[in-house]
């Protein structure tokens, strides 16, 4: 079936071949979009959301080895600033 179809298309003028290709491409895009939409319409359960969050945690690497300050380090910086300001 496919071989016969391809043979018929090959013997058509180039303009008609391009038209067929364009129609098939549009059909594939529309079909793929509707399948993707159906897949993402469903709302995730709490367990699925937690699993995604756990899976993503730590996946981004800080630039140049930078690590954010801990709360204790933040407190020390604030204490030093206030001590200098009000000394």
Buried (B, 14 or more C-beta within 10 A) or exposed (E): EEEEEEEEEEEEEEEEEEEBEEEEEEEEEEEEEEEEEEEEEEEEEEEEEEEEEEEEEEEEEEEEEEEEEEEEEEEEEEEEEEEEEEE
